[in-house]
Amino acid sequence: MSLATVFITLIVVGVLLWLVNTYIPMDGKIKKILNIVVVVVVILWLLNGFGVFNGLRGVRASTQLPFLGAPAACLVS
C-alpha cells in the first residue's frame, strides 16, 4: 500500500464523514457511534495495510492452563 493511497483514502473518508455529520440530520448519540465505528474501521484498515496483523496470525488463544508438570489438584492448596 503506497503512502499516497493512504493519504487519499484518509482524506476521502474524512470528507465523507464530515458531509454525513454536517448535512444529514441525526441524533447526537447516533453521530457519535457512527464516528467511532468509522475511526475504528479506518484504524483496523491501516494496521492491516501496514502488516501489523500478519504477525498475529500464528497467535492462538486457549482457555486451558499450560502444563506445569503437576496435576491440577496439586496446584490448589
ChimeraX attribute file (.defattr): number of C-alpha atoms within 10 A of each C-alpha:
attribute: neighborCount
match mode: 1-to-1
recipient: residues
	/A:1	9
	/A:2	8
	/A:3	8
	/A:4	9
	/A:5	10
	/A:6	14
	/A:7	11
	/A:8	11
	/A:9	13
	/A:10	14
	/A:11	12
	/A:12	12
	/A:13	15
	/A:14	14
	/A:15	12
	/A:16	12
	/A:17	16
	/A:18	13
	/A:19	11
	/A:20	15
	/A:21	16
	/A:22	10
	/A:23	8
	/A:24	10
	/A:25	9
	/A:26	12
	/A:27	8
	/A:28	10
	/A:29	9
	/A:30	10
	/A:31	16
	/A:32	13
	/A:33	11
	/A:34	15
	/A:35	16
	/A:36	12
	/A:37	12
	/A:38	15
	/A:39	15
	/A:40	12
	/A:41	12
	/A:42	15
	/A:43	12
	/A:44	14
	/A:45	13
	/A:46	15
	/A:47	13
	/A:48	12
	/A:49	14
	/A:50	12
	/A:51	12
	/A:52	12
	/A:53	12
	/A:54	11
	/A:55	8
	/A:56	9
	/A:57	8
	/A:58	8
	/A:59	7
	/A:60	6
	/A:61	6
	/A:62	7
	/A:63	5
	/A:64	6
	/A:65	7
	/A:66	7
	/A:67	8
	/A:68	8
	/A:69	6
	/A:70	8
	/A:71	9
	/A:72	10
	/A:73	7
	/A:74	7
	/A:75	8
	/A:76	6
	/A:77	4
